[in-house]
């Protein structure tokens, strides 16, 4: 149980929350293990199955504290909030930014700059850790280009310009990706990013894990009181979580790409755990999905220090923290959105 950004994160699945005077009390094995005053809370994110007392939910409503239920995988279930405050003001602020291209560009710039910066981090780490297996000079040259691209993204004057910078940077980054695959190159290789459908095992893993990350980002945004369907760089499209796609941009290379490379290079995933379709598509089979999902959950439990907050949190909470920071930016509490930057 952690408090960050005036938000209480309850990640132990066997904790029951109840009201104790003006405090939220965490019960486990028939006794209270922790109390926190409601006065200082804005949100409670509950990842568990034991639930919360009606008295506590009522107190949260009266005090305008959002209470969000998610399952252990981070899938959004439900959210309750105060009658007077709700999410309407935050939603209106989000919609105003989305409907103004200049403001949308300002909101999207740090996300894309962070995406390029973090991709550069993956490239630099690959050159450092595998100097005998990769073209070090090419990696260093592209790292310099990506550094400049990140700067250019911060100065982009339109969404189209920003998309162009992002596209060129992605092409450079993925042109080096195959060199980062160090084992079983017969079955695991990468020539280009193919999505609908993925045409090789590496793309199949990337697409599956990107889908998991998109779901986590959508749940995080809903938990923070934002509309996950109304984006800034990704424009409105029926049925698409556009803001979730925006939020996940800065996390793709760190959260997914490194994860996929680790599974391949450590021989956790095997060639036999995929199936080839008649149309050329390649998908993980049932066993492959189980292995990837199990390792995904392990990854989300790893502890890191958040670069902006300076607090130790699990990897799995990063989308939720970033969604809360984005909400604060849209409300005007922060001058700019602080993206997730990893070195």
C-alpha positions as CSV (number, residue, x, y, z in Angstrom):
1,X,0.0,0.0,0.0
2,X,1.6,3.2,-1.2
3,X,0.7,6.9,-1.4
4,X,1.9,8.9,-4.4
5,X,0.6,12.2,-5.8
6,X,-2.2,12.2,-3.2
7,X,-3.2,8.8,-4.6
8,X,-3.3,5.6,-2.5
9,X,-2.2,2.6,-4.4
10,X,-3.4,-0.7,-2.9
11,X,-1.6,-3.5,-4.7
12,X,-1.9,-6.4,-2.2
13,X,-4.8,-8.5,-3.4
14,X,-5.8,-9.7,0.1
15,X,-6.3,-6.3,1.7
16,X,-9.8,-5.1,2.6
17,X,-10.4,-1.4,3.0
18,X,-12.7,0.1,5.5
19,X,-13.5,3.4,7.2
20,X,-12.1,4.1,10.6
21,X,-13.4,7.5,11.8
22,X,-11.9,9.8,9.1
23,X,-9.2,7.3,8.0
24,X,-9.0,4.6,5.4
25,X,-8.0,1.4,7.2
26,X,-6.3,-1.5,5.6
27,X,-7.4,-4.9,7.0
28,X,-5.4,-8.1,6.6
29,X,-5.8,-11.4,8.4
30,X,-8.4,-9.8,10.8
31,X,-6.4,-6.8,11.9
32,X,-5.6,-3.3,10.8
33,X,-2.1,-3.1,9.3
34,X,-2.1,0.6,8.2
35,X,-4.2,3.7,8.4
36,X,-4.2,6.9,6.3
37,X,-6.3,10.0,6.8
38,X,-8.8,10.7,4.0
39,X,-8.1,14.4,4.2
40,X,-5.0,14.2,2.1
41,X,-6.3,11.8,-0.6
42,X,-7.6,12.6,-4.1
43,X,-7.8,9.0,-5.4
44,X,-7.7,5.4,-4.3
45,X,-6.6,2.8,-6.8
46,X,-7.5,-0.7,-5.6
47,X,-5.9,-3.7,-7.3
48,X,-7.5,-6.6,-5.5
49,X,-10.5,-8.8,-4.8
50,X,-11.4,-8.4,-1.2
51,X,-13.1,-5.0,-1.8
52,X,-14.0,-2.0,0.3
53,X,-16.8,-1.2,2.8
54,X,-19.9,0.7,1.8
55,X,-19.0,3.2,4.6
56,X,-15.7,3.9,3.1
57,X,-17.1,4.3,-0.4
58,X,-19.7,6.7,1.0
59,X,-17.0,8.7,2.7
60,X,-15.0,8.9,-0.5
61,X,-18.1,10.3,-2.3
62,X,-18.8,12.9,0.4
63,X,-15.1,14.0,0.3
64,X,-14.9,13.9,-3.5
65,X,-12.2,11.2,-3.5
66,X,-12.2,9.0,-6.6
67,X,-12.2,5.2,-5.8
68,X,-11.1,3.0,-8.7
69,X,-11.4,-0.8,-8.8
70,X,-8.9,-2.7,-11.0
71,X,-8.1,-6.4,-11.3
72,X,-4.7,-7.8,-10.5
73,X,-3.6,-7.4,-14.1
74,X,-4.5,-3.7,-14.1
75,X,-7.7,-4.1,-16.1
76,X,-10.1,-1.2,-15.3
77,X,-13.3,-2.4,-13.6
78,X,-15.2,0.6,-12.1
79,X,-14.7,4.0,-10.6
80,X,-16.7,6.0,-8.2
81,X,-16.3,9.7,-7.5
82,X,-17.8,12.7,-5.7
83,X,-21.1,14.2,-6.8
84,X,-19.9,17.8,-7.0
85,X,-16.5,17.3,-8.4
86,X,-16.6,14.2,-10.6
87,X,-14.5,14.2,-13.8
88,X,-16.4,16.8,-15.8
89,X,-14.0,19.7,-15.3
90,X,-11.0,17.4,-16.1
91,X,-12.8,16.0,-19.2
92,X,-13.6,19.5,-20.4
93,X,-10.0,20.5,-20.0
94,X,-8.9,17.4,-21.9
95,X,-11.5,18.1,-24.7
96,X,-10.4,21.7,-25.1
97,X,-6.8,20.6,-25.6
98,X,-7.8,17.8,-28.0
99,X,-9.9,20.2,-30.2
100,X,-7.1,22.7,-30.5
101,X,-4.2,21.5,-32.7
102,X,-1.7,23.9,-31.3
103,X,-2.5,22.8,-27.7
104,X,-2.6,19.1,-28.8
105,X,0.9,19.5,-30.3
106,X,2.1,21.1,-27.0
107,X,0.8,18.2,-25.0
108,X,2.1,15.5,-27.4
109,X,5.6,17.0,-27.9
110,X,7.1,15.8,-24.5
111,X,5.6,12.3,-25.1
112,X,7.2,11.9,-28.5
113,X,10.5,13.5,-27.4
114,X,10.5,11.0,-24.5
115,X,9.7,8.1,-26.9
116,X,12.8,9.0,-29.0
117,X,15.0,9.6,-25.9
118,X,14.1,6.2,-24.5
119,X,14.6,4.5,-27.8
120,X,18.1,6.1,-27.8
121,X,18.6,4.6,-24.4
122,X,17.9,1.1,-25.7
123,X,20.3,1.7,-28.6
124,X,23.1,3.1,-26.3
125,X,22.7,0.2,-23.9
126,X,22.9,-2.3,-26.7
127,X,26.1,-0.7,-28.0
128,X,27.6,-0.8,-24.5
129,X,26.5,-4.3,-23.4
130,X,27.0,-6.1,-26.8
131,X,29.9,-4.2,-28.4
132,X,31.3,-7.4,-30.0
133,X,27.9,-8.4,-31.5
134,X,26.6,-5.1,-33.0
135,X,27.9,-2.4,-35.3
136,X,29.0,0.0,-32.6
137,X,29.9,2.9,-34.9
138,X,26.5,2.7,-36.6
139,X,24.7,2.5,-33.2
140,X,26.6,5.6,-31.9
141,X,25.9,7.5,-35.1
142,X,22.2,6.7,-34.9
143,X,22.2,7.6,-31.1
144,X,23.5,11.0,-32.1
145,X,20.7,11.4,-34.7
146,X,18.1,10.3,-32.2
147,X,19.3,12.8,-29.7
148,X,18.8,15.5,-32.2
149,X,15.4,14.1,-33.2
150,X,14.3,14.3,-29.6
151,X,15.3,18.0,-29.5
152,X,13.4,18.5,-32.8
153,X,10.3,16.9,-31.4
154,X,10.3,19.4,-28.5
155,X,10.3,22.2,-31.0
156,X,7.8,20.8,-33.5
157,X,5.2,23.5,-34.5
158,X,2.5,21.1,-35.8
159,X,1.2,17.6,-35.3
160,X,2.2,16.7,-38.8
161,X,5.7,17.9,-38.2
162,X,5.8,15.9,-35.0
163,X,4.5,12.8,-36.7
164,X,7.3,13.2,-39.4
165,X,10.0,13.4,-36.7
166,X,8.6,10.4,-34.8
167,X,8.3,8.3,-38.0
168,X,11.9,9.0,-39.1
169,X,13.2,8.3,-35.6
170,X,11.3,5.0,-35.4
171,X,12.7,4.0,-38.8
172,X,16.3,4.6,-37.5
173,X,15.6,2.7,-34.3
174,X,14.0,-0.3,-35.8
175,X,16.7,-0.6,-38.5
176,X,19.1,-1.6,-35.6
177,X,16.6,-3.8,-33.8
178,X,17.7,-7.1,-35.5
179,X,21.3,-6.6,-34.2
180,X,19.9,-6.6,-30.6
181,X,18.6,-10.2,-31.2
182,X,21.6,-12.4,-30.1
183,X,20.3,-15.9,-30.1
184,X,18.5,-18.3,-32.5
185,X,18.6,-15.9,-35.5
186,X,17.2,-18.6,-37.7
187,X,13.8,-18.3,-36.0
188,X,14.0,-14.9,-34.4
189,X,14.8,-12.1,-36.8
190,X,13.5,-8.6,-37.5
191,X,13.5,-6.9,-40.9
192,X,10.8,-4.3,-40.4
193,X,7.8,-3.5,-38.2
194,X,4.8,-5.4,-39.5
195,X,1.5,-5.0,-37.6
196,X,-1.7,-6.2,-39.3
197,X,-0.8,-9.0,-39.3
198,X,2.7,-9.6,-37.8
199,X,4.7,-11.6,-40.3
200,X,7.4,-13.0,-38.0
201,X,7.9,-14.2,-34.4
202,X,9.5,-10.9,-33.2
203,X,6.7,-8.8,-34.6
204,X,4.1,-11.2,-33.1
205,X,5.6,-10.7,-29.6
206,X,5.9,-6.9,-30.1
207,X,2.3,-6.7,-31.2
208,X,1.0,-8.8,-28.3
209,X,3.0,-6.9,-25.7
210,X,2.0,-3.5,-27.2
211,X,-1.6,-4.5,-26.8
212,X,-1.0,-5.4,-23.2
213,X,0.6,-2.0,-22.6
214,X,-2.2,-0.2,-24.4
215,X,-4.7,-1.9,-22.1
216,X,-2.7,-0.9,-19.0
217,X,-2.5,2.7,-20.2
218,X,-6.2,2.9,-20.9
219,X,-7.0,1.6,-17.4
220,X,-4.5,4.1,-15.9
221,X,-6.2,7.0,-17.7
222,X,-9.7,5.9,-16.7
223,X,-8.4,5.5,-13.1
224,X,-7.0,9.1,-13.2
225,X,-10.4,10.4,-14.4
226,X,-9.4,11.0,-18.1
227,X,-11.1,9.9,-21.2
228,X,-8.8,7.3,-22.8
229,X,-10.5,7.7,-26.2
230,X,-9.7,11.4,-26.7
231,X,-6.1,11.8,-27.7
232,X,-3.7,14.5,-28.8
233,X,-1.3,13.1,-31.3
234,X,-3.6,10.2,-32.1
235,X,-6.8,11.8,-33.3
236,X,-10.4,10.6,-32.6
237,X,-11.4,7.4,-34.2
238,X,-14.4,5.3,-33.1
239,X,-13.4,2.4,-30.8
240,X,-9.8,3.6,-30.5
241,X,-8.2,4.5,-27.2
242,X,-6.3,7.4,-28.7
243,X,-5.0,8.9,-25.5
244,X,-3.8,5.5,-24.3
245,X,-1.8,5.3,-27.6
246,X,-0.4,8.7,-26.8
247,X,0.6,7.8,-23.3
248,X,2.2,4.5,-24.2
249,X,4.5,6.1,-26.8
250,X,7.1,7.1,-24.2
251,X,7.0,3.6,-22.7
252,X,7.2,1.4,-25.8
253,X,10.9,0.8,-26.1
254,X,11.5,0.5,-22.3
255,X,8.4,-1.4,-21.4
256,X,7.9,-3.7,-24.4
257,X,11.0,-3.8,-26.7
258,X,13.5,-4.5,-24.0
259,X,11.1,-7.0,-22.5
260,X,10.8,-8.9,-25.8
261,X,14.5,-8.8,-26.4
262,X,15.1,-10.3,-22.9
263,X,12.7,-13.2,-23.6
264,X,14.4,-14.0,-26.8
265,X,18.0,-13.6,-25.8
266,X,17.5,-15.5,-22.5
267,X,15.7,-18.3,-24.5
268,X,12.6,-17.9,-22.3
269,X,10.4,-18.0,-25.4
270,X,10.9,-20.8,-28.0
271,X,10.3,-21.0,-31.8
272,X,7.7,-23.8,-31.2
273,X,5.5,-21.4,-29.2
274,X,4.2,-19.7,-32.4
275,X,1.9,-20.7,-35.2
276,X,2.2,-19.7,-38.8
277,X,-1.1,-19.0,-40.6
278,X,-1.9,-19.6,-44.3
279,X,-2.0,-15.9,-45.0
280,X,1.6,-15.5,-43.6
281,X,0.6,-14.1,-40.2
282,X,2.5,-15.3,-37.2
283,X,0.9,-15.5,-33.8
284,X,1.9,-16.8,-30.4
285,X,0.2,-20.1,-29.6
286,X,-1.6,-20.7,-26.3
287,X,1.6,-21.9,-24.5
288,X,3.6,-18.9,-25.9
289,X,0.9,-16.5,-24.6
290,X,1.0,-18.1,-21.1
291,X,4.8,-17.8,-20.9
292,X,4.8,-14.1,-22.1
293,X,1.9,-13.2,-19.8
294,X,3.7,-14.8,-16.8
295,X,6.9,-12.9,-17.5
296,X,4.9,-9.7,-18.1
297,X,3.5,-9.9,-14.7
298,X,6.9,-10.6,-13.2
299,X,8.3,-7.5,-15.0
300,X,5.5,-5.3,-13.7
301,X,6.4,-6.2,-10.1
302,X,10.1,-5.1,-10.5
303,X,10.9,-2.0,-8.4
304,X,12.5,1.1,-9.9
305,X,12.9,4.7,-8.8
306,X,10.7,7.0,-10.7
307,X,12.9,9.6,-12.4
308,X,10.6,12.6,-11.8
309,X,9.1,11.7,-8.4
310,X,12.2,10.1,-6.9
311,X,10.0,7.5,-5.4
312,X,10.5,3.7,-5.5
313,X,7.5,2.1,-7.4
314,X,6.8,-1.1,-9.3
315,X,7.1,-1.0,-13.1
316,X,3.4,-1.8,-13.4
317,X,2.4,1.4,-11.7
318,X,4.3,3.7,-14.1
319,X,1.3,4.1,-16.5
320,X,-0.8,5.1,-13.5
321,X,1.7,7.6,-12.2
322,X,2.1,9.1,-15.7
323,X,-1.7,9.3,-16.1
324,X,-1.9,11.2,-12.8
325,X,0.8,13.6,-13.9
326,X,-1.0,14.1,-17.2
327,X,-4.2,14.9,-15.4
328,X,-2.4,17.4,-13.2
329,X,-1.0,19.1,-16.3
330,X,-4.4,19.3,-18.0
331,X,-5.9,20.8,-14.8
332,X,-3.2,23.4,-14.8
333,X,-1.4,22.2,-11.6
334,X,1.8,21.6,-13.6
335,X,3.3,23.9,-16.2
336,X,4.1,21.0,-18.5
337,X,3.7,17.3,-18.7
338,X,6.7,15.4,-17.2
339,X,7.2,12.3,-19.4
340,X,8.9,9.2,-18.3
341,X,12.6,9.4,-19.2
342,X,14.9,6.5,-18.4
343,X,18.7,6.3,-18.6
